[in-house]
Amino acid sequence: MKKLIYILAAIAVLSCKESENKTLEKEIDTSIATDATIEITPVLTDSISVRALDYGNGSYWYAGSKGSYGSIDAATGSPTRGVIKLNEDDDVEFRSIATTANYTYILTAGNPALIYKIAHKDGAVEHVYTEVEERVFYDSMKFWNDDEGIAMGDPMGGCFSIIKTYDGGKTWGKLQCTELPDFVPGEAAFAASNSNIKILGDQVWLVTGGAMARVIYSNNRGSNWQIYNTPIIAGGEMTGIYAVDFYDKDLGVIIGGDWNKKEGQKYNKAITHNGGKSWNLLANGTGPGYSSDIIFIPDTNGQELLAVGSPGIWWSGNQGKDWKQLSDKGFYTVKMIDSINGYLAGNNRVSSFKISRN
């Protein structure tokens, strides 16, 4: 790529406000909560869209539009910011992020696909991957450990685009179509929240949308793959699964819907108890409609779920059987490190939040 790459990595502390609670609270009571409320506090406000959020090395890391990225100290709430530009007039948009013990990786959506590696110790930014192709569009990225990671993109050349690294992101290689399952024409994935990949142990689940809403699964870090069907709505350009999370090797949830009909509450959320082989619809016709992210809330024994999207935030205390809307504020993605504290990212903002229960 002949474009001169200018990296403006000016990381400046924007706020030194102390957190009300410097010590993150630990595990809640193991009994099932029946009600919850949420308190949301703006931390960073800017004219950027943030769909990539992760946690590592004591900080929440984010990446978004206009080449923006940064971190927020989990203990103090102090944010830092950086910007990456290809040139003065060409902004890039990051929609994928992954953290390891010492680095954060951010990946652009669209052509060219670019991966940058950010060192936690000094903020140094290294450009480690470029892929130039008109159809390239990556959706999500995760790491198993400090060395091995994976990213998923929309189909190109007869199969989904899947790249992997085995050396801590220094080099990346694309899996061949002969190594991957077939896709249905019109099937793709959504770069809505960096949440259509879930890694657990040696396992990895990828979720799709568009013409089909399926789960692509490997139990050996992508050496072999299986495909599982789901009851999630499919067939439209913006229908399908937008996010997946697993509590353990058996218990998992998926969520999505139709972006063009965000109020639709049917065929948009499901649960599995056998690792994704089969799925049952959750609260079909009630609870959250279109959502771009869903998580099992930590330290709640796989009982509590949090679903977020542009229409608002929903909570369940019984694995999605019943839901309560906690807020009508829209966000794209969510991350929690314990049962109380977390961060949300969306259009023009990144916010911290706390959940209280009855």
C-alpha positions as CSV (number, residue, x, y, z in Angstrom):
1,M,0.0,0.0,0.0
2,K,1.6,3.2,-1.2
3,K,-0.3,5.5,1.1
4,L,1.9,7.1,3.7
5,I,0.7,6.0,7.1
6,Y,0.8,8.7,9.7
7,I,0.1,7.5,13.2
8,L,-1.0,10.2,15.6
9,A,-0.8,8.4,18.8
10,A,-1.1,11.3,21.2
11,I,-2.5,9.8,24.3
12,A,-3.6,12.4,26.7
13,V,-5.3,12.0,30.0
14,L,-8.7,13.8,29.7
15,S,-9.9,13.3,33.2
16,C,-8.5,12.4,36.6
17,K,-11.7,12.1,38.4
18,E,-11.5,9.5,41.0
19,S,-14.0,6.6,40.9
20,E,-16.6,6.6,43.7
21,N,-15.4,3.1,44.4
22,K,-11.7,2.4,43.7
23,T,-12.0,-1.3,44.6
24,L,-14.2,-3.2,42.2
25,E,-16.9,-5.0,44.1
26,K,-16.9,-8.8,44.1
27,E,-19.3,-11.6,43.8
28,I,-22.9,-11.0,44.6
29,D,-25.3,-13.2,46.5
30,T,-25.7,-16.5,44.7
31,S,-29.5,-16.4,45.0
32,I,-31.4,-15.4,41.8
33,A,-32.1,-11.7,41.6
34,T,-35.6,-10.7,40.7
35,D,-35.1,-7.1,39.9
36,A,-32.3,-4.7,38.9
37,T,-31.6,-1.0,38.2
38,I,-28.8,0.7,36.4
39,E,-26.8,3.9,36.9
40,I,-25.1,5.2,33.8
41,T,-22.3,7.8,34.0
42,P,-20.8,9.4,30.9
43,V,-17.0,9.1,30.8
44,L,-16.1,10.1,27.3
45,T,-18.1,12.2,24.9
46,D,-17.0,12.8,21.3
47,S,-18.2,12.8,17.7
48,I,-17.2,9.2,17.2
49,S,-19.1,5.9,16.9
50,V,-17.6,3.2,19.1
51,R,-18.5,-0.5,18.4
52,A,-15.4,-2.2,19.8
53,L,-14.9,-2.5,23.5
54,D,-12.7,-4.9,25.6
55,Y,-11.0,-5.2,29.0
56,G,-7.3,-5.9,29.7
57,N,-4.5,-4.9,32.0
58,G,-6.7,-3.0,34.3
59,S,-8.4,-0.8,31.6
60,Y,-11.3,-0.8,29.3
61,W,-10.1,-0.4,25.7
62,Y,-12.2,1.0,22.9
63,A,-11.9,1.7,19.2
64,G,-14.2,3.5,16.8
65,S,-14.7,5.7,13.8
66,K,-12.4,8.5,12.7
67,G,-9.4,6.3,13.6
68,S,-10.1,6.7,17.3
69,Y,-9.0,4.4,20.0
70,G,-8.1,4.6,23.7
71,S,-8.4,3.2,27.2
72,I,-10.2,4.0,30.4
73,D,-8.7,3.1,33.8
74,A,-11.1,0.8,35.5
75,A,-10.1,2.0,39.0
76,T,-10.0,5.8,38.4
77,G,-12.2,6.3,35.3
78,S,-9.4,8.3,33.7
79,P,-9.5,8.0,29.9
80,T,-6.8,8.3,27.3
81,R,-7.2,8.8,23.6
82,G,-5.2,8.2,20.4
83,V,-5.9,8.6,16.7
84,I,-4.6,6.7,13.7
85,K,-4.9,8.1,10.2
86,L,-3.8,6.9,6.8
87,N,-3.3,10.5,5.7
88,E,-4.7,13.8,6.5
89,D,-8.0,13.3,4.6
90,D,-8.6,9.5,4.9
91,D,-10.1,8.3,8.2
92,V,-10.3,4.7,9.1
93,E,-13.0,3.0,11.2
94,F,-12.2,0.4,13.8
95,R,-15.0,-2.1,14.7
96,S,-12.9,-5.0,16.2
97,I,-10.7,-5.1,19.3
98,A,-8.9,-7.7,21.4
99,T,-6.7,-7.4,24.5
100,T,-4.1,-9.7,25.8
101,A,-1.8,-9.3,28.8
102,N,0.5,-6.8,27.2
103,Y,-1.2,-5.6,24.0
104,T,-4.4,-4.3,22.5
105,Y,-5.2,-5.1,18.9
106,I,-7.6,-3.0,16.7
107,L,-8.9,-3.9,13.3
108,T,-10.6,-1.8,10.7
109,A,-13.9,-2.6,8.9
110,G,-13.7,-2.2,5.2
111,N,-11.0,-1.8,2.6
112,P,-8.1,-1.8,3.4
113,A,-8.2,-4.1,6.4
114,L,-5.6,-2.9,8.8
115,I,-4.5,-4.3,12.2
116,Y,-2.6,-2.2,14.7
117,K,-0.9,-3.5,17.9
118,I,-0.8,-1.2,20.9
119,A,1.7,-1.8,23.7
120,H,0.2,-1.3,27.2
121,K,3.5,-0.4,28.7
122,D,4.1,2.7,26.7
123,G,1.3,3.1,24.2
124,A,3.5,2.4,21.2
125,V,1.5,1.6,18.0
126,E,2.7,-0.9,15.4
127,H,1.0,-1.6,12.1
128,V,1.0,-5.5,11.7
129,Y,-1.4,-6.4,8.9
130,T,-2.8,-5.1,5.7
131,E,-5.3,-6.6,3.3
132,V,-6.4,-4.7,0.2
133,E,-9.5,-6.0,-1.6
134,E,-12.7,-4.3,-2.6
135,R,-14.9,-6.8,-0.8
136,V,-12.9,-7.0,2.4
137,F,-14.9,-6.3,5.6
138,Y,-13.9,-7.7,9.0
139,D,-16.4,-8.0,11.8
140,S,-14.8,-9.2,15.0
141,M,-11.5,-10.3,16.6
142,K,-10.6,-12.3,19.7
143,F,-7.5,-14.0,21.3
144,W,-7.2,-17.3,23.0
145,N,-4.0,-16.3,24.8
146,D,-1.0,-13.9,24.3
147,D,0.0,-15.5,21.1
148,E,-3.0,-17.0,19.2
149,G,-5.9,-14.9,17.9
150,I,-8.6,-15.0,15.2
151,A,-10.6,-12.5,13.2
152,M,-13.7,-13.1,11.1
153,G,-14.9,-11.2,8.1
154,D,-17.6,-11.4,5.4
155,P,-17.3,-14.0,2.7
156,M,-14.8,-13.5,-0.1
157,G,-13.8,-15.9,-2.8
158,G,-16.2,-18.7,-1.8
159,C,-15.9,-18.7,2.0
160,F,-15.9,-16.5,5.1
161,S,-12.7,-14.5,5.6
162,I,-10.9,-15.9,8.7
163,I,-7.4,-14.8,9.6
164,K,-5.3,-16.1,12.5
165,T,-2.1,-15.2,14.3
166,Y,0.2,-17.6,16.2
167,D,2.9,-15.1,17.2
168,G,1.1,-12.4,19.2
169,G,-0.1,-10.5,16.2
170,K,3.2,-10.0,14.5
171,T,2.0,-11.9,11.4
172,W,-1.5,-13.0,10.3
173,G,-2.5,-15.7,7.8
174,K,-5.8,-16.4,6.1
175,L,-7.4,-19.8,6.3
176,Q,-8.1,-21.4,2.9
177,C,-11.6,-22.1,1.7
178,T,-10.8,-25.8,1.8
179,E,-10.4,-25.5,5.5
180,L,-13.7,-23.8,6.1
181,P,-17.4,-24.7,5.8
182,D,-19.5,-23.5,2.9
183,F,-21.6,-20.4,3.2
184,V,-25.0,-19.7,1.7
185,P,-25.1,-16.8,-0.9
186,G,-26.2,-13.7,1.0
187,E,-24.9,-15.0,4.3
188,A,-22.5,-12.6,6.1
189,A,-21.7,-11.2,9.6
190,F,-22.3,-7.9,11.4
191,A,-19.6,-5.6,12.6
192,A,-22.0,-4.1,15.1
193,S,-20.4,-4.8,18.5
194,N,-17.3,-7.0,18.1
195,S,-19.4,-9.8,19.5
196,N,-19.9,-12.4,16.8
197,I,-17.0,-14.4,18.0
198,K,-16.8,-16.1,21.4
199,I,-13.7,-18.0,22.6
200,L,-13.7,-20.4,25.5
201,G,-10.8,-22.8,26.1
202,D,-9.9,-24.3,22.8
203,Q,-13.4,-23.6,21.4
204,V,-14.6,-20.8,19.2
205,W,-18.1,-19.9,18.1
206,L,-18.8,-17.6,15.1
207,V,-22.3,-16.3,14.3
208,T,-23.8,-15.2,11.0
209,G,-26.7,-13.2,9.5
210,G,-28.2,-12.2,6.3
211,A,-29.6,-15.1,4.3
212,M,-28.9,-17.5,7.2
213,A,-28.5,-17.2,10.9
214,R,-26.1,-19.9,11.9
215,V,-23.4,-20.8,14.4
216,I,-20.0,-21.9,13.0
217,Y,-18.2,-23.9,15.7
218,S,-14.7,-25.4,16.2
219,N,-13.5,-27.3,19.3
220,N,-9.8,-27.1,18.2
221,R,-9.2,-23.4,17.5
222,G,-10.3,-23.5,13.9
223,S,-8.6,-26.7,12.6
224,N,-12.0,-28.2,12.0
225,W,-15.5,-26.7,11.8
226,Q,-19.1,-27.6,12.2
227,I,-22.3,-25.6,11.4
228,Y,-25.4,-25.4,13.6
229,N,-28.7,-23.9,12.5
230,T,-30.6,-21.6,14.8
231,P,-34.2,-20.3,15.0
232,I,-33.1,-16.6,14.7
233,I,-34.8,-14.6,12.0
234,A,-32.9,-14.6,8.6
235,G,-33.5,-13.9,5.0
236,G,-33.1,-10.2,4.9
237,E,-29.9,-8.1,4.5
238,M,-30.0,-6.9,8.1
239,T,-31.5,-9.9,9.8
240,G,-29.7,-12.6,11.8
241,I,-27.4,-13.0,14.8
242,Y,-25.5,-10.0,16.0
243,A,-23.9,-11.3,19.1
244,V,-23.0,-14.5,21.0
245,D,-21.8,-15.3,24.5
246,F,-21.1,-18.6,26.4
247,Y,-21.0,-19.0,30.1
248,D,-19.4,-22.4,29.8
249,K,-18.9,-25.1,27.2
250,D,-22.6,-25.9,27.2
251,L,-24.6,-22.8,28.1
252,G,-24.7,-20.1,25.5
253,V,-26.9,-17.3,24.2
254,I,-27.3,-15.5,20.9
255,I,-29.2,-12.3,20.1
256,G,-29.9,-10.1,17.1
257,G,-33.1,-9.6,15.0
258,D,-33.9,-7.2,12.2
259,W,-32.0,-3.9,12.2
260,N,-34.8,-2.5,9.9
261,K,-37.5,-3.5,12.4
262,K,-35.8,-2.9,15.8
263,E,-39.1,-3.2,17.7
264,G,-39.5,-6.8,16.7
265,Q,-39.3,-9.1,19.7
266,K,-39.8,-12.4,18.0
267,Y,-37.1,-14.9,16.7
268,N,-34.3,-12.7,17.9
269,K,-32.9,-14.4,21.0
270,A,-32.1,-18.0,21.9
271,I,-30.3,-20.2,24.3
272,T,-28.4,-23.5,24.1
273,H,-27.6,-26.0,26.7
274,N,-25.5,-28.3,24.5
275,G,-22.7,-26.1,23.2
276,G,-24.7,-24.7,20.3
277,K,-25.8,-27.9,18.6
278,S,-29.5,-26.9,19.2
279,W,-31.1,-23.6,20.2
280,N,-34.4,-22.7,21.9
281,L,-36.0,-19.3,21.5
282,L,-36.1,-17.0,24.6
283,A,-39.1,-14.9,25.6
284,N,-40.4,-15.0,22.0
285,G,-42.5,-11.9,21.6
286,T,-41.4,-10.2,24.8
287,G,-38.2,-8.7,26.2
288,P,-35.6,-6.9,24.1
289,G,-36.1,-6.5,20.3
290,Y,-33.2,-5.9,18.0
291,S,-30.0,-6.0,20.1
292,S,-26.4,-5.8,19.0
293,D,-24.7,-7.3,22.1
294,I,-25.5,-9.7,24.9
295,I,-23.4,-11.0,27.8
296,F,-23.7,-13.3,30.8
297,I,-23.1,-11.0,33.7
298,P,-20.0,-12.2,35.6
299,D,-20.3,-13.9,39.1
300,T,-24.0,-14.6,38.7
301,N,-23.7,-18.4,38.1
302,G,-24.9,-18.1,34.5
303,Q,-28.3,-16.7,35.5
304,E,-28.1,-13.0,34.6
305,L,-28.0,-11.6,31.1
306,L,-27.5,-8.0,29.8
307,A,-28.6,-7.2,26.3
308,V,-27.9,-3.8,24.7
309,G,-28.6,-2.1,21.4
310,S,-29.6,1.2,20.0
311,P,-33.2,0.8,21.4
312,G,-31.9,0.4,25.0
313,I,-30.6,-1.9,27.7
314,W,-32.4,-5.0,29.0
315,W,-31.7,-7.3,32.0
316,S,-32.7,-10.8,32.9
317,G,-32.2,-12.6,36.2
318,N,-33.3,-16.1,35.0
319,Q,-31.4,-16.9,31.8
320,G,-33.7,-14.9,29.5
321,K,-37.0,-16.3,30.6
322,D,-38.1,-12.8,31.8
323,W,-36.7,-9.4,31.0
324,K,-36.7,-5.9,32.4
325,Q,-35.8,-2.8,30.4
326,L,-33.2,-0.9,32.5
327,S,-32.8,2.1,30.2
328,D,-33.9,3.4,26.8
329,K,-30.5,4.9,26.2
330,G,-29.0,3.3,23.1
331,F,-25.5,1.7,23.0
332,Y,-23.8,-0.8,20.7
333,T,-21.6,-2.9,22.9
334,V,-21.0,-3.8,26.6
335,K,-18.3,-5.2,28.8
336,M,-18.3,-6.2,32.5
337,I,-15.5,-7.4,34.7
338,D,-17.7,-8.2,37.7
339,S,-21.4,-8.4,38.6
340,I,-21.7,-4.7,39.4
341,N,-19.4,-2.6,37.2
342,G,-19.1,-2.3,33.5
343,Y,-18.8,0.0,30.5
344,L,-21.0,0.7,27.5
345,A,-20.0,2.2,24.1
346,G,-22.2,3.7,21.4
347,N,-22.7,6.7,19.2
348,N,-20.7,9.7,20.5
349,R,-20.1,8.3,23.9
350,V,-18.5,5.7,26.2
351,S,-20.1,5.4,29.7
352,S,-19.5,3.5,32.9
353,F,-22.4,1.8,34.7
354,K,-23.3,0.1,37.9
355,I,-26.1,-2.5,38.4
356,S,-28.0,-2.7,41.6
357,R,-30.3,-5.6,42.5
358,N,-33.3,-6.4,44.7
